[in-house]
Amino acid sequence: LGRVTGQVIAISDIDTLKRTSEALRDLNETLERRVAERTRELAESERRFRGIFDSALQFMALLKPDGTVVEVNETALEWSR
């Protein structure tokens, strides 16, 4: 008892793990930039739509496929008051 009869050695090459981790981090940063850019673009598109929708002189409404009114423009709101 107490004698060493063998040994186990585990060696891991962490270079591949580091490269993979860095690549994932880079991809995540790219994705976050793209999401932020698309979010800004969407906000700008929404702003333009709102301006046109609310300044139109015609009554305008957005409806669901079942006919439920989702939104009406300012002209329609003013007329209903």
Gaussian input, Z-matrix of N, CA and C with variables (Angstrom, degrees):
# hf/3-21g

backbone

0 1
 N
 C     1     B1
 C     2     B2     1     A1
 N     3     B3     2     A2     1     D1
 C     4     B4     3     A3     2     D2
 C     5     B5     4     A4     3     D3
 N     6     B6     5     A5     4     D4
 C     7     B7     6     A6     5     D5
 C     8     B8     7     A7     6     D6
 N     9     B9     8     A8     7     D7
 C    10    B10     9     A9     8     D8
 C    11    B11    10    A10     9     D9
 N    12    B12    11    A11    10    D10
 C    13    B13    12    A12    11    D11
 C    14    B14    13    A13    12    D12
 N    15    B15    14    A14    13    D13
 C    16    B16    15    A15    14    D14
 C    17    B17    16    A16    15    D15
 N    18    B18    17    A17    16    D16
 C    19    B19    18    A18    17    D17
 C    20    B20    19    A19    18    D18
 N    21    B21    20    A20    19    D19
 C    22    B22    21    A21    20    D20
 C    23    B23    22    A22    21    D21
 N    24    B24    23    A23    22    D22
 C    25    B25    24    A24    23    D23
 C    26    B26    25    A25    24    D24
 N    27    B27    26    A26    25    D25
 C    28    B28    27    A27    26    D26
 C    29    B29    28    A28    27    D27
 N    30    B30    29    A29    28    D28
 C    31    B31    30    A30    29    D29
 C    32    B32    31    A31    30    D30
 N    33    B33    32    A32    31    D31
 C    34    B34    33    A33    32    D32
 C    35    B35    34    A34    33    D33
 N    36    B36    35    A35    34    D34
 C    37    B37    36    A36    35    D35
 C    38    B38    37    A37    36    D36
 N    39    B39    38    A38    37    D37
 C    40    B40    39    A39    38    D38
 C    41    B41    40    A40    39    D39
 N    42    B42    41    A41    40    D40
 C    43    B43    42    A42    41    D41
 C    44    B44    43    A43    42    D42
 N    45    B45    44    A44    43    D43
 C    46    B46    45    A45    44    D44
 C    47    B47    46    A46    45    D45
 N    48    B48    47    A47    46    D46
 C    49    B49    48    A48    47    D47
 C    50    B50    49    A49    48    D48
 N    51    B51    50    A50    49    D49
 C    52    B52    51    A51    50    D50
 C    53    B53    52    A52    51    D51
 N    54    B54    53    A53    52    D52
 C    55    B55    54    A54    53    D53
 C    56    B56    55    A55    54    D54
 N    57    B57    56    A56    55    D55
 C    58    B58    57    A57    56    D56
 C    59    B59    58    A58    57    D57
 N    60    B60    59    A59    58    D58
 C    61    B61    60    A60    59    D59
 C    62    B62    61    A61    60    D60
 N    63    B63    62    A62    61    D61
 C    64    B64    63    A63    62    D62
 C    65    B65    64    A64    63    D63
 N    66    B66    65    A65    64    D64
 C    67    B67    66    A66    65    D65
 C    68    B68    67    A67    66    D66
 N    69    B69    68    A68    67    D67
 C    70    B70    69    A69    68    D68
 C    71    B71    70    A70    69    D69
 N    72    B72    71    A71    70    D70
 C    73    B73    72    A72    71    D71
 C    74    B74    73    A73    72    D72
 N    75    B75    74    A74    73    D73
 C    76    B76    75    A75    74    D74
 C    77    B77    76    A76    75    D75
 N    78    B78    77    A77    76    D76
 C    79    B79    78    A78    77    D77
 C    80    B80    79    A79    78    D78
 N    81    B81    80    A80    79    D79
 C    82    B82    81    A81    80    D80
 C    83    B83    82    A82    81    D81
 N    84    B84    83    A83    82    D82
 C    85    B85    84    A84    83    D83
 C    86    B86    85    A85    84    D84
 N    87    B87    86    A86    85    D85
 C    88    B88    87    A87    86    D86
 C    89    B89    88    A88    87    D87
 N    90    B90    89    A89    88    D88
 C    91    B91    90    A90    89    D89
 C    92    B92    91    A91    90    D90
 N    93    B93    92    A92    91    D91
 C    94    B94    93    A93    92    D92
 C    95    B95    94    A94    93    D93
 N    96    B96    95    A95    94    D94
 C    97    B97    96    A96    95    D95
 C    98    B98    97    A97    96    D96
 N    99    B99    98    A98    97    D97
 C   100   B100    99    A99    98    D98
 C   101   B101   100   A100    99    D99
 N   102   B102   101   A101   100   D100
 C   103   B103   102   A102   101   D101
 C   104   B104   103   A103   102   D102
 N   105   B105   104   A104   103   D103
 C   106   B106   105   A105   104   D104
 C   107   B107   106   A106   105   D105
 N   108   B108   107   A107   106   D106
 C   109   B109   108   A108   107   D107
 C   110   B110   109   A109   108   D108
 N   111   B111   110   A110   109   D109
 C   112   B112   111   A111   110   D110
 C   113   B113   112   A112   111   D111
 N   114   B114   113   A113   112   D112
 C   115   B115   114   A114   113   D113
 C   116   B116   115   A115   114   D114
 N   117   B117   116   A116   115   D115
 C   118   B118   117   A117   116   D116
 C   119   B119   118   A118   117   D117
 N   120   B120   119   A119   118   D118
 C   121   B121   120   A120   119   D119
 C   122   B122   121   A121   120   D120
 N   123   B123   122   A122   121   D121
 C   124   B124   123   A123   122   D122
 C   125   B125   124   A124   123   D123
 N   126   B126   125   A125   124   D124
 C   127   B127   126   A126   125   D125
 C   128   B128   127   A127   126   D126
 N   129   B129   128   A128   127   D127
 C   130   B130   129   A129   128   D128
 C   131   B131   130   A130   129   D129
 N   132   B132   131   A131   130   D130
 C   133   B133   132   A132   131   D131
 C   134   B134   133   A133   132   D132
 N   135   B135   134   A134   133   D133
 C   136   B136   135   A135   134   D134
 C   137   B137   136   A136   135   D135
 N   138   B138   137   A137   136   D136
 C   139   B139   138   A138   137   D137
 C   140   B140   139   A139   138   D138
 N   141   B141   140   A140   139   D139
 C   142   B142   141   A141   140   D140
 C   143   B143   142   A142   141   D141
 N   144   B144   143   A143   142   D142
 C   145   B145   144   A144   143   D143
 C   146   B146   145   A145   144   D144
 N   147   B147   146   A146   145   D145
 C   148   B148   147   A147   146   D146
 C   149   B149   148   A148   147   D147
 N   150   B150   149   A149   148   D148
 C   151   B151   150   A150   149   D149
 C   152   B152   151   A151   150   D150
 N   153   B153   152   A152   151   D151
 C   154   B154   153   A153   152   D152
 C   155   B155   154   A154   153   D153
 N   156   B156   155   A155   154   D154
 C   157   B157   156   A156   155   D155
 C   158   B158   157   A157   156   D156
 N   159   B159   158   A158   157   D157
 C   160   B160   159   A159   158   D158
 C   161   B161   160   A160   159   D159
 N   162   B162   161   A161   160   D160
 C   163   B163   162   A162   161   D161
 C   164   B164   163   A163   162   D162
 N   165   B165   164   A164   163   D163
 C   166   B166   165   A165   164   D164
 C   167   B167   166   A166   165   D165
 N   168   B168   167   A167   166   D166
 C   169   B169   168   A168   167   D167
 C   170   B170   169   A169   168   D168
 N   171   B171   170   A170   169   D169
 C   172   B172   171   A171   170   D170
 C   173   B173   172   A172   171   D171
 N   174   B174   173   A173   172   D172
 C   175   B175   174   A174   173   D173
 C   176   B176   175   A175   174   D174
 N   177   B177   176   A176   175   D175
 C   178   B178   177   A177   176   D176
 C   179   B179   178   A178   177   D177
 N   180   B180   179   A179   178   D178
 C   181   B181   180   A180   179   D179
 C   182   B182   181   A181   180   D180
 N   183   B183   182   A182   181   D181
 C   184   B184   183   A183   182   D182
 C   185   B185   184   A184   183   D183
 N   186   B186   185   A185   184   D184
 C   187   B187   186   A186   185   D185
 C   188   B188   187   A187   186   D186
 N   189   B189   188   A188   187   D187
 C   190   B190   189   A189   188   D188
 C   191   B191   190   A190   189   D189
 N   192   B192   191   A191   190   D190
 C   193   B193   192   A192   191   D191
 C   194   B194   193   A193   192   D192
 N   195   B195   194   A194   193   D193
 C   196   B196   195   A195   194   D194
 C   197   B197   196   A196   195   D195
 N   198   B198   197   A197   196   D196
 C   199   B199   198   A198   197   D197
 C   200   B200   199   A199   198   D198
 N   201   B201   200   A200   199   D199
 C   202   B202   201   A201   200   D200
 C   203   B203   202   A202   201   D201
 N   204   B204   203   A203   202   D202
 C   205   B205   204   A204   203   D203
 C   206   B206   205   A205   204   D204
 N   207   B207   206   A206   205   D205
 C   208   B208   207   A207   206   D206
 C   209   B209   208   A208   207   D207
 N   210   B210   209   A209   208   D208
 C   211   B211   210   A210   209   D209
 C   212   B212   211   A211   210   D210
 N   213   B213   212   A212   211   D211
 C   214   B214   213   A213   212   D212
 C   215   B215   214   A214   213   D213
 N   216   B216   215   A215   214   D214
 C   217   B217   216   A216   215   D215
 C   218   B218   217   A217   216   D216
 N   219   B219   218   A218   217   D217
 C   220   B220   219   A219   218   D218
 C   221   B221   220   A220   219   D219
 N   222   B222   221   A221   220   D220
 C   223   B223   222   A222   221   D221
 C   224   B224   223   A223   222   D222
 N   225   B225   224   A224   223   D223
 C   226   B226   225   A225   224   D224
 C   227   B227   226   A226   225   D225
 N   228   B228   227   A227   226   D226
 C   229   B229   228   A228   227   D227
 C   230   B230   229   A229   228   D228
 N   231   B231   230   A230   229   D229
 C   232   B232   231   A231   230   D230
 C   233   B233   232   A232   231   D231
 N   234   B234   233   A233   232   D232
 C   235   B235   234   A234   233   D233
 C   236   B236   235   A235   234   D234
 N   237   B237   236   A236   235   D235
 C   238   B238   237   A237   236   D236
 C   239   B239   238   A238   237   D237
 N   240   B240   239   A239   238   D238
 C   241   B241   240   A240   239   D239
 C   242   B242   241   A241   240   D240

   B1=1.4480
   B2=1.5196
   B3=1.3116
   B4=1.4407
   B5=1.5093
   B6=1.3267
   B7=1.4536
   B8=1.5178
   B9=1.3038
   B10=1.4624
   B11=1.5113
   B12=1.3133
   B13=1.4663
   B14=1.5263
   B15=1.3020
   B16=1.4566
   B17=1.5235
   B18=1.2735
   B19=1.4566
   B20=1.5271
   B21=1.2810
   B22=1.4602
   B23=1.5194
   B24=1.2910
   B25=1.4582
   B26=1.5253
   B27=1.3124
   B28=1.4674
   B29=1.5164
   B30=1.2900
   B31=1.4546
   B32=1.5267
   B33=1.2944
   B34=1.4640
   B35=1.5177
   B36=1.3021
   B37=1.4591
   B38=1.5259
   B39=1.3239
   B40=1.4613
   B41=1.5273
   B42=1.3165
   B43=1.4713
   B44=1.5284
   B45=1.3340
   B46=1.4665
   B47=1.5220
   B48=1.3049
   B49=1.4640
   B50=1.5258
   B51=1.3257
   B52=1.4665
   B53=1.5152
   B54=1.3424
   B55=1.4723
   B56=1.5258
   B57=1.3089
   B58=1.4682
   B59=1.5105
   B60=1.3195
   B61=1.4559
   B62=1.5265
   B63=1.3185
   B64=1.4654
   B65=1.5223
   B66=1.3340
   B67=1.4682
   B68=1.5301
   B69=1.3195
   B70=1.4689
   B71=1.5226
   B72=1.3126
   B73=1.4603
   B74=1.5349
   B75=1.3323
   B76=1.4649
   B77=1.5278
   B78=1.3171
   B79=1.4661
   B80=1.5247
   B81=1.3191
   B82=1.4651
   B83=1.5290
   B84=1.3221
   B85=1.4724
   B86=1.5196
   B87=1.3246
   B88=1.4646
   B89=1.5207
   B90=1.3112
   B91=1.4621
   B92=1.5271
   B93=1.3251
   B94=1.4609
   B95=1.5297
   B96=1.3283
   B97=1.4758
   B98=1.5198
   B99=1.3294
   B100=1.4628
   B101=1.5274
   B102=1.3166
   B103=1.4731
   B104=1.5205
   B105=1.3314
   B106=1.4701
   B107=1.5258
   B108=1.3289
   B109=1.4606
   B110=1.5281
   B111=1.3132
   B112=1.4634
   B113=1.5283
   B114=1.3228
   B115=1.4652
   B116=1.5185
   B117=1.3367
   B118=1.4709
   B119=1.5234
   B120=1.3359
   B121=1.4650
   B122=1.5234
   B123=1.3174
   B124=1.4621
   B125=1.5230
   B126=1.3170
   B127=1.4636
   B128=1.5274
   B129=1.3302
   B130=1.4631
   B131=1.5262
   B132=1.3077
   B133=1.4548
   B134=1.5283
   B135=1.3104
   B136=1.4694
   B137=1.5218
   B138=1.3307
   B139=1.4609
   B140=1.5311
   B141=1.3333
   B142=1.4708
   B143=1.5225
   B144=1.3206
   B145=1.4640
   B146=1.5194
   B147=1.3448
   B148=1.4747
   B149=1.5207
   B150=1.3184
   B151=1.4603
   B152=1.5174
   B153=1.3165
   B154=1.4646
   B155=1.5250
   B156=1.3095
   B157=1.4660
   B158=1.5270
   B159=1.3238
   B160=1.4670
   B161=1.5260
   B162=1.3321
   B163=1.4599
   B164=1.5290
   B165=1.3235
   B166=1.4677
   B167=1.5257
   B168=1.3120
   B169=1.4611
   B170=1.5297
   B171=1.3057
   B172=1.4575
   B173=1.5254
   B174=1.3210
   B175=1.4664
   B176=1.5265
   B177=1.3035
   B178=1.4632
   B179=1.5149
   B180=1.3320
   B181=1.4630
   B182=1.5205
   B183=1.3063
   B184=1.4623
   B185=1.5167
   B186=1.3309
   B187=1.4568
   B188=1.5170
   B189=1.3290
   B190=1.4564
   B191=1.5309
   B192=1.3239
   B193=1.4634
   B194=1.5408
   B195=1.3238
   B196=1.4671
   B197=1.5314
   B198=1.3332
   B199=1.4554
   B200=1.5140
   B201=1.3088
   B202=1.4581
   B203=1.5261
   B204=1.3330
   B205=1.4627
   B206=1.5285
   B207=1.3083
   B208=1.4629
   B209=1.5205
   B210=1.3370
   B211=1.4532
   B212=1.5203
   B213=1.3131
   B214=1.4641
   B215=1.5221
   B216=1.3373
   B217=1.4691
   B218=1.5263
   B219=1.3210
   B220=1.4685
   B221=1.5228
   B222=1.3296
   B223=1.4564
   B224=1.5251
   B225=1.3046
   B226=1.4654
   B227=1.5210
   B228=1.3080
   B229=1.4677
   B230=1.5271
   B231=1.3223
   B232=1.4798
   B233=1.5185
   B234=1.3040
   B235=1.4621
   B236=1.5269
   B237=1.3230
   B238=1.4622
   B239=1.5309
   B240=1.3209
   B241=1.4682
   B242=1.4894
   A1=110.02
   A2=114.98
   A3=118.80
   A4=114.89
   A5=117.24
   A6=119.49
   A7=110.54
   A8=115.71
   A9=120.49
   A10=106.96
   A11=115.38
   A12=119.08
   A13=111.54
   A14=117.52
   A15=121.24
   A16=108.96
   A17=114.64
   A18=118.83
   A19=109.73
   A20=114.35
   A21=120.83
   A22=106.91
   A23=115.98
   A24=121.00
   A25=107.77
   A26=115.60
   A27=120.50
   A28=107.88
   A29=115.75
   A30=121.40
   A31=107.63
   A32=115.44
   A33=119.95
   A34=108.90
   A35=114.63
   A36=120.18
   A37=106.97
   A38=116.24
   A39=118.89
   A40=112.71
   A41=116.87
   A42=119.61
   A43=110.97
   A44=116.83
   A45=120.45
   A46=110.11
   A47=116.82
   A48=121.37
   A49=110.62
   A50=117.07
   A51=120.80
   A52=111.39
   A53=117.01
   A54=120.39
   A55=110.83
   A56=116.50
   A57=120.64
   A58=110.64
   A59=116.68
   A60=121.15
   A61=111.13
   A62=117.16
   A63=121.34
   A64=111.33
   A65=116.67
   A66=120.53
   A67=109.97
   A68=117.05
   A69=120.46
   A70=111.13
   A71=116.83
   A72=120.67
   A73=110.34
   A74=116.55
   A75=120.72
   A76=111.38
   A77=116.44
   A78=120.17
   A79=111.32
   A80=116.59
   A81=120.90
   A82=110.88
   A83=116.74
   A84=120.37
   A85=110.92
   A86=116.73
   A87=121.08
   A88=110.36
   A89=116.50
   A90=120.96
   A91=111.11
   A92=117.17
   A93=120.38
   A94=111.33
   A95=117.45
   A96=120.60
   A97=110.90
   A98=116.72
   A99=120.45
   A100=111.33
   A101=116.07
   A102=119.85
   A103=109.85
   A104=117.45
   A105=120.72
   A106=110.51
   A107=116.94
   A108=120.83
   A109=110.79
   A110=117.38
   A111=121.03
   A112=110.89
   A113=117.38
   A114=120.99
   A115=109.76
   A116=117.51
   A117=120.98
   A118=111.05
   A119=116.41
   A120=120.39
   A121=111.34
   A122=116.28
   A123=120.58
   A124=110.99
   A125=117.51
   A126=121.18
   A127=110.69
   A128=117.19
   A129=121.09
   A130=110.73
   A131=117.00
   A132=121.29
   A133=110.50
   A134=117.00
   A135=122.01
   A136=110.37
   A137=117.28
   A138=121.39
   A139=110.45
   A140=116.66
   A141=120.34
   A142=111.06
   A143=116.64
   A144=120.91
   A145=110.51
   A146=116.29
   A147=120.73
   A148=111.18
   A149=116.20
   A150=119.78
   A151=112.01
   A152=116.60
   A153=120.98
   A154=110.45
   A155=116.97
   A156=122.85
   A157=110.90
   A158=116.20
   A159=119.73
   A160=113.70
   A161=118.45
   A162=119.10
   A163=113.03
   A164=117.41
   A165=120.22
   A166=109.97
   A167=116.45
   A168=120.86
   A169=112.03
   A170=117.27
   A171=121.18
   A172=110.35
   A173=115.02
   A174=119.27
   A175=106.61
   A176=115.85
   A177=120.42
   A178=108.62
   A179=115.14
   A180=120.28
   A181=109.24
   A182=115.01
   A183=121.56
   A184=106.53
   A185=115.76
   A186=121.17
   A187=110.88
   A188=115.73
   A189=120.82
   A190=107.20
   A191=117.99
   A192=119.62
   A193=113.37
   A194=117.13
   A195=119.49
   A196=112.20
   A197=117.33
   A198=121.22
   A199=114.84
   A200=117.68
   A201=121.53
   A202=109.58
   A203=115.84
   A204=120.31
   A205=108.67
   A206=115.65
   A207=121.85
   A208=109.67
   A209=115.59
   A210=119.84
   A211=109.78
   A212=115.74
   A213=120.90
   A214=107.99
   A215=115.48
   A216=118.31
   A217=110.82
   A218=115.11
   A219=121.58
   A220=112.19
   A221=117.72
   A222=120.98
   A223=110.55
   A224=117.02
   A225=121.10
   A226=110.61
   A227=117.51
   A228=120.50
   A229=110.89
   A230=116.34
   A231=120.00
   A232=111.19
   A233=117.19
   A234=121.35
   A235=111.07
   A236=116.96
   A237=119.76
   A238=112.76
   A239=118.37
   A240=120.47
   A241=112.24
   D1=152.42
   D2=178.55
   D3=82.63
   D4=-1.82
   D5=179.25
   D6=-91.67
   D7=142.29
   D8=175.13
   D9=-80.44
   D10=122.16
   D11=-179.59
   D12=-107.17
   D13=-8.84
   D14=179.35
   D15=-178.72
   D16=177.07
   D17=178.41
   D18=-146.26
   D19=154.80
   D20=177.70
   D21=-118.58
   D22=130.31
   D23=178.92
   D24=-121.99
   D25=128.54
   D26=176.92
   D27=-116.36
   D28=125.01
   D29=179.17
   D30=-122.01
   D31=130.11
   D32=178.29
   D33=-120.44
   D34=135.36
   D35=174.29
   D36=-90.58
   D37=106.91
   D38=-176.35
   D39=-90.03
   D40=-1.30
   D41=178.53
   D42=-59.89
   D43=-45.27
   D44=179.42
   D45=-63.23
   D46=-42.07
   D47=178.64
   D48=-62.55
   D49=-42.91
   D50=177.94
   D51=-63.41
   D52=-45.10
   D53=179.33
   D54=-62.22
   D55=-42.51
   D56=179.03
   D57=-64.14
   D58=-42.30
   D59=178.81
   D60=-63.01
   D61=-43.59
   D62=177.75
   D63=-64.11
   D64=-41.18
   D65=179.22
   D66=-63.88
   D67=-41.88
   D68=178.05
   D69=-65.03
   D70=-39.83
   D71=177.85
   D72=-63.16
   D73=-43.37
   D74=177.89
   D75=-62.98
   D76=-44.23
   D77=178.41
   D78=-62.97
   D79=-39.66
   D80=178.44
   D81=-63.39
   D82=-43.46
   D83=177.87
   D84=-62.44
   D85=-41.84
   D86=177.84
   D87=-62.22
   D88=-45.09
   D89=179.53
   D90=-62.94
   D91=-43.12
   D92=178.58
   D93=-62.69
   D94=-39.54
   D95=176.55
   D96=-63.72
   D97=-42.99
   D98=179.93
   D99=-64.38
   D100=-42.41
   D101=178.72
   D102=-62.52
   D103=-44.11
   D104=179.28
   D105=-62.47
   D106=-41.93
   D107=179.43
   D108=-64.14
   D109=-46.50
   D110=179.91
   D111=-65.33
   D112=-35.08
   D113=177.84
   D114=-64.85
   D115=-42.84
   D116=176.05
   D117=-62.19
   D118=-44.20
   D119=178.80
   D120=-61.60
   D121=-41.78
   D122=178.99
   D123=-64.62
   D124=-42.08
   D125=178.49
   D126=-62.37
   D127=-40.70
   D128=177.96
   D129=-65.80
   D130=-41.98
   D131=178.08
   D132=-62.95
   D133=-42.57
   D134=177.36
   D135=-61.96
   D136=-41.79
   D137=179.42
   D138=-62.24
   D139=-44.67
   D140=178.39
   D141=-63.54
   D142=-45.41
   D143=178.63
   D144=-58.18
   D145=-48.04
   D146=179.84
   D147=-57.09
   D148=-44.54
   D149=-179.46
   D150=-60.13
   D151=-45.26
   D152=179.88
   D153=-69.63
   D154=-47.83
   D155=-176.74
   D156=-59.76
   D157=-48.39
   D158=-174.80
   D159=-79.04
   D160=-19.96
   D161=-179.49
   D162=-96.01
   D163=-4.66
   D164=179.56
   D165=-65.08
   D166=141.44
   D167=179.75
   D168=-80.06
   D169=-17.55
   D170=178.20
   D171=-84.09
   D172=152.24
   D173=172.37
   D174=-67.97
   D175=129.00
   D176=178.65
   D177=-132.58
   D178=145.03
   D179=178.22
   D180=-144.67
   D181=149.46
   D182=171.96
   D183=-104.43
   D184=130.34
   D185=-176.63
   D186=-121.69
   D187=150.11
   D188=170.38
   D189=-77.34
   D190=165.13
   D191=179.03
   D192=-56.73
   D193=-26.89
   D194=-179.94
   D195=-84.92
   D196=1.57
   D197=177.91
   D198=95.07
   D199=-2.48
   D200=178.28
   D201=-67.38
   D202=130.78
   D203=179.70
   D204=-74.27
   D205=126.44
   D206=178.37
   D207=-96.01
   D208=-40.37
   D209=-175.59
   D210=-160.11
   D211=148.74
   D212=173.83
   D213=-126.68
   D214=158.05
   D215=-178.26
   D216=-83.47
   D217=173.42
   D218=-177.68
   D219=-60.66
   D220=-37.15
   D221=179.53
   D222=-59.73
   D223=-45.20
   D224=178.46
   D225=-64.88
   D226=-39.17
   D227=178.84
   D228=-65.33
   D229=-43.51
   D230=179.12
   D231=-62.46
   D232=-41.36
   D233=-178.86
   D234=-65.73
   D235=-33.27
   D236=-176.73
   D237=-79.73
   D238=-8.80
   D239=-177.62
   D240=-84.30

